[in-house]
């Protein structure tokens, strides 16, 4: 089993991050998915072990379990993506984290 890919992004970039990541696993992240995630991360806390929200991205190429939690008092969202088995998917997910942290 591979280690999860971890990092953070700015909260305003969460939807775009998930839309692109879903393309890399071969699934569609639609309006219903976004509404589910938006509601799920609302009361999260990245400093609490049980304060995270998990959302599965189940695609034709891979399945990722994306765990998300907001930084209390900040605008960042911590991200853990578990299940990226290929080096290509790991690199893409890590690159997305870096890109969306700075935008």
Biopython code that builds the backbone (N, CA, C, O; Angstrom):
import numpy as np
from Bio.PDB.StructureBuilder import StructureBuilder

atoms = [
    (1, "UNK", "N", (0.851, -1.188, 0.000)),
    (1, "UNK", "CA", (0.000, 0.000, 0.000)),
    (1, "UNK", "C", (0.890, 1.242, 0.000)),
    (1, "UNK", "O", (1.875, 1.314, 0.734)),
    (2, "UNK", "N", (0.537, 2.195, -0.814)),
    (2, "UNK", "CA", (1.315, 3.422, -0.920)),
    (2, "UNK", "C", (0.854, 4.447, 0.105)),
    (2, "UNK", "O", (-0.285, 4.426, 0.571)),
    (3, "UNK", "N", (1.755, 5.324, 0.435)),
    (3, "UNK", "CA", (1.444, 6.413, 1.364)),
    (3, "UNK", "C", (0.505, 7.419, 0.701)),
    (3, "UNK", "O", (0.595, 7.644, -0.506)),
    (4, "UNK", "N", (-0.391, 8.025, 1.473)),
    (4, "UNK", "CA", (-1.256, 9.066, 0.896)),
    (4, "UNK", "C", (-0.426, 10.272, 0.451)),
    (4, "UNK", "O", (0.644, 10.547, 0.992)),
    (5, "UNK", "N", (-0.939, 10.965, -0.527)),
    (5, "UNK", "CA", (-0.349, 12.224, -0.964)),
    (5, "UNK", "C", (-0.988, 13.300, -0.108)),
    (5, "UNK", "O", (-2.213, 13.381, -0.023)),
    (6, "UNK", "N", (-0.179, 14.119, 0.520)),
    (6, "UNK", "CA", (-0.713, 15.106, 1.447)),
    (6, "UNK", "C", (-0.232, 16.509, 1.099)),
    (6, "UNK", "O", (0.826, 16.693, 0.497)),
    (7, "UNK", "N", (-1.025, 17.479, 1.487)),
    (7, "UNK", "CA", (-0.676, 18.873, 1.289)),
    (7, "UNK", "C", (-1.863, 19.745, 1.628)),
    (7, "UNK", "O", (-2.775, 19.327, 2.341)),
    (8, "UNK", "N", (-1.845, 20.942, 1.120)),
    (8, "UNK", "CA", (-2.955, 21.850, 1.356)),
    (8, "UNK", "C", (-3.150, 22.710, 0.111)),
    (8, "UNK", "O", (-2.240, 22.892, -0.698)),
    (9, "UNK", "N", (-4.362, 23.227, -0.012)),
    (9, "UNK", "CA", (-4.700, 24.151, -1.087)),
    (9, "UNK", "C", (-5.519, 25.286, -0.489)),
    (9, "UNK", "O", (-6.011, 25.184, 0.635)),
    (10, "UNK", "N", (-5.657, 26.342, -1.231)),
    (10, "UNK", "CA", (-6.539, 27.413, -0.793)),
    (10, "UNK", "C", (-7.987, 26.942, -0.974)),
    (10, "UNK", "O", (-8.316, 26.321, -1.984)),
    (11, "UNK", "N", (-8.837, 27.233, -0.008)),
    (11, "UNK", "CA", (-10.220, 26.774, -0.040)),
    (11, "UNK", "C", (-10.967, 27.178, -1.293)),
    (11, "UNK", "O", (-11.812, 26.428, -1.781)),
    (12, "UNK", "N", (-10.665, 28.350, -1.817)),
    (12, "UNK", "CA", (-11.353, 28.818, -3.028)),
    (12, "UNK", "C", (-11.023, 27.949, -4.237)),
    (12, "UNK", "O", (-11.712, 28.017, -5.255)),
    (13, "UNK", "N", (-9.975, 27.133, -4.134)),
    (13, "UNK", "CA", (-9.553, 26.285, -5.245)),
    (13, "UNK", "C", (-10.022, 24.837, -5.127)),
    (13, "UNK", "O", (-9.697, 24.006, -5.975)),
    (14, "UNK", "N", (-10.779, 24.537, -4.084)),
    (14, "UNK", "CA", (-11.140, 23.147, -3.820)),
    (14, "UNK", "C", (-11.923, 22.518, -4.971)),
    (14, "UNK", "O", (-11.624, 21.394, -5.376)),
    (15, "UNK", "N", (-12.896, 23.206, -5.488)),
    (15, "UNK", "CA", (-13.706, 22.626, -6.558)),
    (15, "UNK", "C", (-12.854, 22.337, -7.801)),
    (15, "UNK", "O", (-12.935, 21.248, -8.371)),
    (16, "UNK", "N", (-12.058, 23.289, -8.209)),
    (16, "UNK", "CA", (-11.193, 23.090, -9.374)),
    (16, "UNK", "C", (-10.208, 21.948, -9.171)),
    (16, "UNK", "O", (-9.956, 21.164, -10.086)),
    (17, "UNK", "N", (-9.659, 21.861, -7.974)),
    (17, "UNK", "CA", (-8.744, 20.766, -7.642)),
    (17, "UNK", "C", (-9.430, 19.419, -7.816)),
    (17, "UNK", "O", (-8.886, 18.518, -8.454)),
    (18, "UNK", "N", (-10.622, 19.282, -7.251)),
    (18, "UNK", "CA", (-11.341, 18.010, -7.329)),
    (18, "UNK", "C", (-11.810, 17.703, -8.755)),
    (18, "UNK", "O", (-11.834, 16.540, -9.159)),
    (19, "UNK", "N", (-12.177, 18.722, -9.509)),
    (19, "UNK", "CA", (-12.585, 18.494, -10.901)),
    (19, "UNK", "C", (-11.426, 17.942, -11.721)),
    (19, "UNK", "O", (-11.606, 16.997, -12.489)),
    (20, "UNK", "N", (-10.242, 18.521, -11.565)),
    (20, "UNK", "CA", (-9.084, 18.036, -12.315)),
    (20, "UNK", "C", (-8.618, 16.670, -11.819)),
    (20, "UNK", "O", (-8.301, 15.796, -12.625)),
    (21, "UNK", "N", (-8.575, 16.480, -10.514)),
    (21, "UNK", "CA", (-8.156, 15.194, -9.975)),
    (21, "UNK", "C", (-9.091, 14.083, -10.438)),
    (21, "UNK", "O", (-8.643, 12.977, -10.739)),
    (22, "UNK", "N", (-10.381, 14.374, -10.494)),
    (22, "UNK", "CA", (-11.336, 13.357, -10.940)),
    (22, "UNK", "C", (-11.083, 12.959, -12.391)),
    (22, "UNK", "O", (-11.278, 11.798, -12.751)),
    (23, "UNK", "N", (-10.659, 13.887, -13.216)),
    (23, "UNK", "CA", (-10.334, 13.549, -14.613)),
    (23, "UNK", "C", (-9.175, 12.559, -14.674)),
    (23, "UNK", "O", (-9.169, 11.655, -15.510)),
    (24, "UNK", "N", (-8.202, 12.729, -13.794)),
    (24, "UNK", "CA", (-7.036, 11.843, -13.791)),
    (24, "UNK", "C", (-7.374, 10.428, -13.340)),
    (24, "UNK", "O", (-6.656, 9.489, -13.683)),
    (25, "UNK", "N", (-8.459, 10.252, -12.573)),
    (25, "UNK", "CA", (-8.861, 8.901, -12.167)),
    (25, "UNK", "C", (-9.944, 8.345, -13.083)),
    (25, "UNK", "O", (-10.317, 7.178, -12.963)),
    (26, "UNK", "N", (-10.450, 9.169, -13.994)),
    (26, "UNK", "CA", (-11.424, 8.701, -14.961)),
    (26, "UNK", "C", (-12.862, 8.769, -14.488)),
    (26, "UNK", "O", (-13.671, 7.905, -14.828)),
    (27, "UNK", "N", (-13.187, 9.791, -13.706)),
    (27, "UNK", "CA", (-14.577, 9.968, -13.290)),
    (27, "UNK", "C", (-14.987, 11.424, -13.475)),
    (27, "UNK", "O", (-14.156, 12.290, -13.750)),
    (28, "UNK", "N", (-16.255, 11.670, -13.321)),
    (28, "UNK", "CA", (-16.795, 13.018, -13.458)),
    (28, "UNK", "C", (-17.122, 13.559, -12.077)),
    (28, "UNK", "O", (-17.759, 12.886, -11.267)),
    (29, "UNK", "N", (-16.682, 14.769, -11.822)),
    (29, "UNK", "CA", (-17.023, 15.456, -10.579)),
    (29, "UNK", "C", (-18.022, 16.537, -10.954)),
    (29, "UNK", "O", (-17.644, 17.596, -11.456)),
    (30, "UNK", "N", (-19.305, 16.266, -10.707)),
    (30, "UNK", "CA", (-20.367, 17.141, -11.163)),
    (30, "UNK", "C", (-20.894, 18.034, -10.039)),
    (30, "UNK", "O", (-20.331, 18.074, -8.945)),
    (31, "UNK", "N", (-21.962, 18.733, -10.321)),
    (31, "UNK", "CA", (-22.562, 19.663, -9.356)),
    (31, "UNK", "C", (-22.997, 18.946, -8.078)),
    (31, "UNK", "O", (-22.820, 19.469, -6.978)),
    (32, "UNK", "N", (-23.561, 17.757, -8.225)),
    (32, "UNK", "CA", (-23.976, 16.990, -7.052)),
    (32, "UNK", "C", (-22.775, 16.624, -6.189)),
    (32, "UNK", "O", (-22.832, 16.716, -4.963)),
    (33, "UNK", "N", (-21.692, 16.209, -6.833)),
    (33, "UNK", "CA", (-20.463, 15.913, -6.101)),
    (33, "UNK", "C", (-19.952, 17.129, -5.350)),
    (33, "UNK", "O", (-19.548, 17.035, -4.192)),
    (34, "UNK", "N", (-19.975, 18.280, -6.027)),
    (34, "UNK", "CA", (-19.507, 19.502, -5.387)),
    (34, "UNK", "C", (-20.378, 19.876, -4.188)),
    (34, "UNK", "O", (-19.855, 20.235, -3.133)),
    (35, "UNK", "N", (-21.682, 19.797, -4.340)),
    (35, "UNK", "CA", (-22.578, 20.130, -3.227)),
    (35, "UNK", "C", (-22.339, 19.197, -2.041)),
    (35, "UNK", "O", (-22.399, 19.628, -0.890)),
    (36, "UNK", "N", (-22.071, 17.932, -2.315)),
    (36, "UNK", "CA", (-21.788, 16.961, -1.258)),
    (36, "UNK", "C", (-20.503, 17.324, -0.523)),
    (36, "UNK", "O", (-20.469, 17.339, 0.707)),
    (37, "UNK", "N", (-19.455, 17.613, -1.273)),
    (37, "UNK", "CA", (-18.170, 17.972, -0.661)),
    (37, "UNK", "C", (-18.273, 19.291, 0.091)),
    (37, "UNK", "O", (-17.778, 19.411, 1.212)),
    (38, "UNK", "N", (-18.905, 20.265, -0.514)),
    (38, "UNK", "CA", (-19.043, 21.586, 0.120)),
    (38, "UNK", "C", (-19.716, 21.467, 1.485)),
    (38, "UNK", "O", (-19.277, 22.084, 2.456)),
    (39, "UNK", "N", (-20.780, 20.672, 1.554)),
    (39, "UNK", "CA", (-21.467, 20.461, 2.827)),
    (39, "UNK", "C", (-20.604, 19.643, 3.786)),
    (39, "UNK", "O", (-20.598, 19.897, 4.991)),
    (40, "UNK", "N", (-19.885, 18.672, 3.256)),
    (40, "UNK", "CA", (-19.073, 17.794, 4.098)),
    (40, "UNK", "C", (-17.893, 18.485, 4.758)),
    (40, "UNK", "O", (-17.550, 18.158, 5.894)),
    (41, "UNK", "N", (-17.265, 19.428, 4.075)),
    (41, "UNK", "CA", (-16.082, 20.094, 4.643)),
    (41, "UNK", "C", (-16.443, 21.302, 5.506)),
    (41, "UNK", "O", (-15.573, 21.879, 6.159)),
    (42, "UNK", "N", (-17.700, 21.683, 5.511)),
    (42, "UNK", "CA", (-18.107, 22.908, 6.203)),
    (42, "UNK", "C", (-17.645, 22.956, 7.654)),
    (42, "UNK", "O", (-17.084, 23.967, 8.075)),
    (43, "UNK", "N", (-17.856, 21.915, 8.418)),
    (43, "UNK", "CA", (-17.516, 21.913, 9.848)),
    (43, "UNK", "C", (-16.288, 21.073, 10.173)),
    (43, "UNK", "O", (-16.186, 20.526, 11.271)),
    (44, "UNK", "N", (-15.358, 20.966, 9.232)),
    (44, "UNK", "CA", (-14.153, 20.168, 9.469)),
    (44, "UNK", "C", (-13.096, 20.981, 10.205)),
    (44, "UNK", "O", (-13.181, 22.205, 10.301)),
    (45, "UNK", "N", (-12.100, 20.270, 10.720)),
    (45, "UNK", "CA", (-11.008, 20.890, 11.480)),
    (45, "UNK", "C", (-9.761, 20.057, 11.246)),
    (45, "UNK", "O", (-9.691, 18.905, 11.675)),
    (46, "UNK", "N", (-8.770, 20.635, 10.564)),
    (46, "UNK", "CA", (-7.570, 19.871, 10.226)),
    (46, "UNK", "C", (-6.686, 19.544, 11.428)),
    (46, "UNK", "O", (-5.728, 18.782, 11.295)),
    (47, "UNK", "N", (-6.987, 20.098, 12.580)),
    (47, "UNK", "CA", (-6.206, 19.794, 13.779)),
    (47, "UNK", "C", (-6.830, 18.681, 14.613)),
    (47, "UNK", "O", (-6.229, 18.235, 15.590)),
    (48, "UNK", "N", (-8.023, 18.227, 14.243)),
    (48, "UNK", "CA", (-8.709, 17.155, 14.977)),
    (48, "UNK", "C", (-8.634, 15.869, 14.155)),
    (48, "UNK", "O", (-8.958, 15.861, 12.967)),
    (49, "UNK", "N", (-8.210, 14.798, 14.788)),
    (49, "UNK", "CA", (-8.070, 13.527, 14.062)),
    (49, "UNK", "C", (-9.403, 13.039, 13.501)),
    (49, "UNK", "O", (-9.431, 12.368, 12.470)),
    (50, "UNK", "N", (-10.502, 13.371, 14.170)),
    (50, "UNK", "CA", (-11.816, 12.961, 13.679)),
    (50, "UNK", "C", (-12.562, 14.122, 13.010)),
    (50, "UNK", "O", (-13.778, 14.060, 12.827)),
    (51, "UNK", "N", (-11.836, 15.164, 12.651)),
    (51, "UNK", "CA", (-12.452, 16.352, 12.072)),
    (51, "UNK", "C", (-12.332, 16.443, 10.563)),
    (51, "UNK", "O", (-12.500, 17.523, 9.997)),
    (52, "UNK", "N", (-12.045, 15.331, 9.900)),
    (52, "UNK", "CA", (-11.854, 15.326, 8.460)),
    (52, "UNK", "C", (-13.078, 14.753, 7.752)),
    (52, "UNK", "O", (-13.828, 13.965, 8.328)),
    (53, "UNK", "N", (-13.271, 15.154, 6.507)),
    (53, "UNK", "CA", (-14.338, 14.631, 5.655)),
    (53, "UNK", "C", (-13.683, 13.854, 4.515)),
    (53, "UNK", "O", (-12.717, 14.332, 3.921)),
    (54, "UNK", "N", (-14.190, 12.678, 4.204)),
    (54, "UNK", "CA", (-13.647, 11.867, 3.113)),
    (54, "UNK", "C", (-14.649, 11.738, 1.987)),
    (54, "UNK", "O", (-15.850, 11.584, 2.209)),
    (55, "UNK", "N", (-14.129, 11.806, 0.775)),
    (55, "UNK", "CA", (-14.957, 11.686, -0.420)),
    (55, "UNK", "C", (-14.250, 10.758, -1.404)),
    (55, "UNK", "O", (-13.072, 10.958, -1.699)),
    (56, "UNK", "N", (-14.952, 9.744, -1.916)),
    (56, "UNK", "CA", (-14.315, 8.837, -2.869)),
    (56, "UNK", "C", (-14.412, 9.359, -4.302)),
    (56, "UNK", "O", (-15.463, 9.821, -4.746)),
    (57, "UNK", "N", (-13.301, 9.274, -5.001)),
    (57, "UNK", "CA", (-13.305, 9.523, -6.442)),
    (57, "UNK", "C", (-13.108, 8.158, -7.096)),
    (57, "UNK", "O", (-11.994, 7.634, -7.133)),
    (58, "UNK", "N", (-14.186, 7.593, -7.605)),
    (58, "UNK", "CA", (-14.164, 6.252, -8.183)),
    (58, "UNK", "C", (-14.222, 6.390, -9.694)),
    (58, "UNK", "O", (-15.235, 6.808, -10.256)),
    (59, "UNK", "N", (-13.137, 6.037, -10.333)),
    (59, "UNK", "CA", (-13.068, 6.202, -11.779)),
    (59, "UNK", "C", (-12.745, 4.916, -12.505)),
    (59, "UNK", "O", (-12.614, 3.851, -11.900)),
    (60, "UNK", "N", (-12.621, 5.037, -13.804)),
    (60, "UNK", "CA", (-12.293, 3.883, -14.635)),
    (60, "UNK", "C", (-10.812, 3.538, -14.559)),
    (60, "UNK", "O", (-10.431, 2.402, -14.840)),
    (61, "UNK", "N", (-9.965, 4.507, -14.181)),
    (61, "UNK", "CA", (-8.528, 4.294, -14.128)),
    (61, "UNK", "C", (-7.988, 4.087, -12.720)),
    (61, "UNK", "O", (-6.931, 3.478, -12.552)),
    (62, "UNK", "N", (-8.688, 4.578, -11.714)),
    (62, "UNK", "CA", (-8.219, 4.486, -10.327)),
    (62, "UNK", "C", (-9.354, 4.870, -9.388)),
    (62, "UNK", "O", (-10.383, 5.402, -9.805)),
    (63, "UNK", "N", (-9.137, 4.585, -8.117)),
    (63, "UNK", "CA", (-10.053, 5.021, -7.065)),
    (63, "UNK", "C", (-9.221, 5.704, -5.994)),
    (63, "UNK", "O", (-8.263, 5.131, -5.477)),
    (64, "UNK", "N", (-9.591, 6.915, -5.669)),
    (64, "UNK", "CA", (-8.913, 7.671, -4.617)),
    (64, "UNK", "C", (-9.899, 7.983, -3.509)),
    (64, "UNK", "O", (-11.071, 8.255, -3.766)),
    (65, "UNK", "N", (-9.418, 7.941, -2.278)),
    (65, "UNK", "CA", (-10.198, 8.428, -1.142)),
    (65, "UNK", "C", (-9.542, 9.748, -0.755)),
    (65, "UNK", "O", (-8.420, 9.780, -0.252)),
    (66, "UNK", "N", (-10.269, 10.832, -1.001)),
    (66, "UNK", "CA", (-9.753, 12.169, -0.732)),
    (66, "UNK", "C", (-10.326, 12.637, 0.597)),
    (66, "UNK", "O", (-11.541, 12.760, 0.753)),
    (67, "UNK", "N", (-9.440, 12.895, 1.552)),
    (67, "UNK", "CA", (-9.842, 13.402, 2.866)),
    (67, "UNK", "C", (-9.506, 14.881, 2.919)),
    (67, "UNK", "O", (-8.431, 15.305, 2.495)),
    (68, "UNK", "N", (-10.447, 15.664, 3.450)),
    (68, "UNK", "CA", (-10.347, 17.122, 3.434)),
    (68, "UNK", "C", (-10.689, 17.694, 4.798)),
    (68, "UNK", "O", (-11.552, 17.171, 5.503)),
    (69, "UNK", "N", (-10.002, 18.779, 5.167)),
    (69, "UNK", "CA", (-10.327, 19.474, 6.410)),
    (69, "UNK", "C", (-9.866, 20.920, 6.308)),
    (69, "UNK", "O", (-8.768, 21.208, 5.832)),
    (70, "UNK", "N", (-10.709, 21.804, 6.756)),
    (70, "UNK", "CA", (-10.389, 23.234, 6.747)),
    (70, "UNK", "C", (-9.445, 23.591, 7.900)),
    (70, "UNK", "O", (-9.483, 22.985, 8.971)),
    (71, "UNK", "N", (-8.610, 24.578, 7.648)),
    (71, "UNK", "CA", (-7.769, 25.135, 8.701)),
    (71, "UNK", "C", (-8.626, 26.101, 9.505)),
    (71, "UNK", "O", (-9.199, 27.037, 8.947)),
    (72, "UNK", "N", (-8.715, 25.884, 10.795)),
    (72, "UNK", "CA", (-9.517, 26.749, 11.646)),
    (72, "UNK", "C", (-8.886, 28.148, 11.641)),
    (72, "UNK", "O", (-7.697, 28.310, 11.918)),
    (73, "UNK", "N", (-9.696, 29.131, 11.327)),
    (73, "UNK", "CA", (-9.219, 30.505, 11.302)),
    (73, "UNK", "C", (-8.445, 30.866, 10.047)),
    (73, "UNK", "O", (-7.938, 31.983, 9.937)),
    (74, "UNK", "N", (-8.345, 29.945, 9.099)),
    (74, "UNK", "CA", (-7.611, 30.211, 7.866)),
    (74, "UNK", "C", (-8.461, 29.904, 6.652)),
    (74, "UNK", "O", (-9.632, 29.541, 6.768)),
    (75, "UNK", "N", (-7.862, 30.054, 5.497)),
    (75, "UNK", "CA", (-8.580, 29.800, 4.249)),
    (75, "UNK", "C", (-8.055, 28.561, 3.534)),
    (75, "UNK", "O", (-8.477, 28.264, 2.416)),
    (76, "UNK", "N", (-7.141, 27.840, 4.168)),
    (76, "UNK", "CA", (-6.564, 26.657, 3.568)),
    (76, "UNK", "C", (-7.407, 25.415, 3.856)),
    (76, "UNK", "O", (-8.128, 25.346, 4.852)),
    (77, "UNK", "N", (-7.296, 24.447, 2.964)),
    (77, "UNK", "CA", (-7.916, 23.142, 3.152)),
    (77, "UNK", "C", (-6.798, 22.109, 3.063)),
    (77, "UNK", "O", (-6.087, 22.037, 2.061)),
    (78, "UNK", "N", (-6.647, 21.316, 4.109)),
    (78, "UNK", "CA", (-5.673, 20.226, 4.089)),
    (78, "UNK", "C", (-6.260, 19.072, 3.285)),
    (78, "UNK", "O", (-7.464, 18.816, 3.321)),
    (79, "UNK", "N", (-5.380, 18.380, 2.557)),
    (79, "UNK", "CA", (-5.807, 17.321, 1.650)),
    (79, "UNK", "C", (-4.942, 16.088, 1.861)),
    (79, "UNK", "O", (-3.721, 16.186, 1.990)),
    (80, "UNK", "N", (-5.593, 14.919, 1.896)),
    (80, "UNK", "CA", (-4.904, 13.624, 1.859)),
    (80, "UNK", "C", (-5.593, 12.805, 0.781)),
    (80, "UNK", "O", (-6.802, 12.581, 0.842)),
    (81, "UNK", "N", (-4.831, 12.360, -0.198)),
    (81, "UNK", "CA", (-5.380, 11.527, -1.268)),
    (81, "UNK", "C", (-4.739, 10.150, -1.172)),
    (81, "UNK", "O", (-3.543, 9.994, -1.419)),
    (82, "UNK", "N", (-5.538, 9.158, -0.815)),
    (82, "UNK", "CA", (-5.047, 7.795, -0.656)),
    (82, "UNK", "C", (-5.514, 6.939, -1.824)),
    (82, "UNK", "O", (-6.626, 7.107, -2.325)),
    (83, "UNK", "N", (-4.656, 6.022, -2.252)),
    (83, "UNK", "CA", (-5.026, 5.072, -3.289)),
    (83, "UNK", "C", (-4.354, 5.296, -4.625)),
    (83, "UNK", "O", (-4.591, 4.533, -5.561)),
    (84, "UNK", "N", (-3.528, 6.311, -4.743)),
    (84, "UNK", "CA", (-2.817, 6.552, -6.007)),
    (84, "UNK", "C", (-1.712, 5.513, -6.145)),
    (84, "UNK", "O", (-0.675, 5.608, -5.489)),
    (85, "UNK", "N", (-1.935, 4.536, -6.989)),
    (85, "UNK", "CA", (-1.016, 3.409, -7.106)),
    (85, "UNK", "C", (0.083, 3.608, -8.143)),
    (85, "UNK", "O", (1.160, 3.026, -8.016)),
    (86, "UNK", "N", (-0.168, 4.417, -9.159)),
    (86, "UNK", "CA", (0.829, 4.561, -10.217)),
    (86, "UNK", "C", (1.684, 5.814, -9.987)),
    (86, "UNK", "O", (1.203, 6.798, -9.425)),
    (87, "UNK", "N", (2.931, 5.780, -10.414)),
    (87, "UNK", "CA", (3.776, 6.974, -10.285)),
    (87, "UNK", "C", (3.193, 8.178, -11.020)),
    (87, "UNK", "O", (3.322, 9.312, -10.559)),
    (88, "UNK", "N", (2.549, 7.931, -12.167)),
    (88, "UNK", "CA", (1.957, 9.030, -12.935)),
    (88, "UNK", "C", (0.840, 9.722, -12.155)),
    (88, "UNK", "O", (0.794, 10.951, -12.097)),
    (89, "UNK", "N", (-0.054, 8.947, -11.562)),
    (89, "UNK", "CA", (-1.155, 9.535, -10.799)),
    (89, "UNK", "C", (-0.626, 10.228, -9.545)),
    (89, "UNK", "O", (-1.126, 11.289, -9.172)),
    (90, "UNK", "N", (0.365, 9.652, -8.899)),
    (90, "UNK", "CA", (0.959, 10.287, -7.723)),
    (90, "UNK", "C", (1.561, 11.645, -8.090)),
    (90, "UNK", "O", (1.379, 12.626, -7.369)),
    (91, "UNK", "N", (2.271, 11.694, -9.203)),
    (91, "UNK", "CA", (2.881, 12.941, -9.650)),
    (91, "UNK", "C", (1.816, 13.978, -10.006)),
    (91, "UNK", "O", (1.946, 15.149, -9.650)),
    (92, "UNK", "N", (0.775, 13.552, -10.700)),
    (92, "UNK", "CA", (-0.288, 14.491, -11.068)),
    (92, "UNK", "C", (-0.990, 15.054, -9.838)),
    (92, "UNK", "O", (-1.236, 16.257, -9.762)),
    (93, "UNK", "N", (-1.312, 14.194, -8.877)),
    (93, "UNK", "CA", (-1.984, 14.670, -7.664)),
    (93, "UNK", "C", (-1.091, 15.626, -6.879)),
    (93, "UNK", "O", (-1.560, 16.651, -6.384)),
    (94, "UNK", "N", (0.183, 15.297, -6.764)),
    (94, "UNK", "CA", (1.117, 16.154, -6.043)),
    (94, "UNK", "C", (1.282, 17.503, -6.756)),
    (94, "UNK", "O", (1.360, 18.544, -6.105)),
    (95, "UNK", "N", (1.335, 17.480, -8.077)),
    (95, "UNK", "CA", (1.446, 18.715, -8.855)),
    (95, "UNK", "C", (0.208, 19.586, -8.672)),
    (95, "UNK", "O", (0.318, 20.803, -8.526)),
    (96, "UNK", "N", (-0.970, 18.964, -8.680)),
    (96, "UNK", "CA", (-2.203, 19.732, -8.445)),
    (96, "UNK", "C", (-2.183, 20.407, -7.076)),
    (96, "UNK", "O", (-2.569, 21.569, -6.945)),
    (97, "UNK", "N", (-1.733, 19.676, -6.060)),
    (97, "UNK", "CA", (-1.648, 20.269, -4.722)),
    (97, "UNK", "C", (-0.743, 21.492, -4.729)),
    (97, "UNK", "O", (-1.090, 22.530, -4.166)),
    (98, "UNK", "N", (0.404, 21.372, -5.360)),
    (98, "UNK", "CA", (1.334, 22.507, -5.415)),
    (98, "UNK", "C", (0.739, 23.687, -6.169)),
    (98, "UNK", "O", (0.855, 24.835, -5.741)),
    (99, "UNK", "N", (0.109, 23.393, -7.284)),
    (99, "UNK", "CA", (-0.468, 24.465, -8.105)),
    (99, "UNK", "C", (-1.608, 25.182, -7.385)),
    (99, "UNK", "O", (-1.664, 26.412, -7.385)),
    (100, "UNK", "N", (-2.509, 24.428, -6.776)),
    (100, "UNK", "CA", (-3.674, 25.034, -6.149)),
    (100, "UNK", "C", (-3.377, 25.638, -4.781)),
    (100, "UNK", "O", (-4.219, 26.345, -4.227)),
    (101, "UNK", "N", (-2.207, 25.375, -4.233)),
    (101, "UNK", "CA", (-1.808, 26.039, -2.993)),
    (101, "UNK", "C", (-1.395, 27.485, -3.263)),
    (101, "UNK", "O", (-1.533, 28.352, -2.400)),
    (102, "UNK", "N", (-0.893, 27.733, -4.458)),
    (102, "UNK", "CA", (-0.374, 29.042, -4.764)),
    (102, "UNK", "C", (-1.318, 29.966, -5.504)),
    (102, "UNK", "O", (-0.998, 31.138, -5.702)),
    (103, "UNK", "N", (-2.465, 29.472, -5.914)),
    (103, "UNK", "CA", (-3.383, 30.306, -6.692)),
    (103, "UNK", "C", (-4.322, 31.083, -5.805)),
    (103, "UNK", "O", (-5.161, 31.835, -6.302)),
]
sb = StructureBuilder()
sb.init_structure("model")
sb.init_model(0)
sb.init_chain("A")
sb.init_seg("    ")
for serial, (resi, resn, name, xyz) in enumerate(atoms, 1):
    if name == "N":
        sb.init_residue(resn, " ", resi, " ")
    sb.init_atom(name, np.array(xyz, "f"), 0.0, 1.0, " ", f" {name:<3s}", serial, name[0])
structure = sb.get_structure()
